[in-house]
Structure formats: C-alpha cells, structure tokens
Amino acid sequence: MIKSTITATYQSDIETLWKIVTDNSNYAWRSDLSKIVIIDDKEFIEYAKNNFETHFTITAKEEFRFYAFHMRNRNLEGNWRGNFSSLSNGDTQIEFTEELTIKNPMVEIIAKIFNLIKKMQKTYVVDLRKALKEN
C-alpha cells in the first residue's frame, strides 16, 4: 500500500474552494483529465488525458469540512480523504490523503521509487491554485 498526504493553504474562502473541489461537472481546470462522466450523486468516472478511466464512489461529504471517496481502476484500488479548514485570516487549508493498493507489484515499486502519487497530488494542488487565480 502507498499512502501520501499533501497540505496546502489557499487565499480563497472555504466555500469557494469546496465548490471547485466537489463540483465534478466543472473539471476544465484539471490539467490531468480529459473528462468526467457523472453516473449519479455518489458515482463518477474520471478519464485521464490518455482516456484511462478511474471509477469513484463518494463515501462521505460534510459540507466545507470533509470529502472522501473510494477509487478503482484496472491498476489500483484505494481511498482519498480531503479535510478542509477555514483559517482565522479567511484563508483555507486543505489536507488530502490517498491510500492506494497497486495491483501489480512491479508498478507499485516504480510508483514508490518515483513518488508518483505525490507528483499527482502536487499537480492537483497547482491546478487548484490556478483555478482560484492565485498564481
């Protein structure tokens, strides 16, 4: 299993940040995706730029506080948790954690060596900063 956590602080208020992160119909800000197909209010499928699909099931959604889902594709299975905190100055801090089980042991070794999960998280944090116009 691979576990990776990333924390970032944004100058935007928690409501704005929450809306962007949890609105799966608005994914254009994500540089790693070609599309998202929403199945229903609990399930969606993300398609990477190469059309590789990952299925998501939302497991928790506490407005402006906590968001979580289970994810799976042919290479991995795991969970994602997002904690949102409003800071006293109006900024918002996020803490996103992924715990993944990679199905192929060789791919898992490569993912660990090259820290691929952390790299994906950093891309997400940068994309989110651009979406919030905080460059």
Secondary structure, DSSP 4 states (H G I P E B T S, - for coil): -EEEEEEEEESS-HHHHHHHHH-TT--TT-TTEEEEEE-SSSEEEEEETT--EEEEEEEEEETTTEEEEEEE-SSEEEEEEEEEEE-TTS-EEEEEEEEEEESSHHHHHHHHHTTHHHHHHHHHHHHHHHHTT--
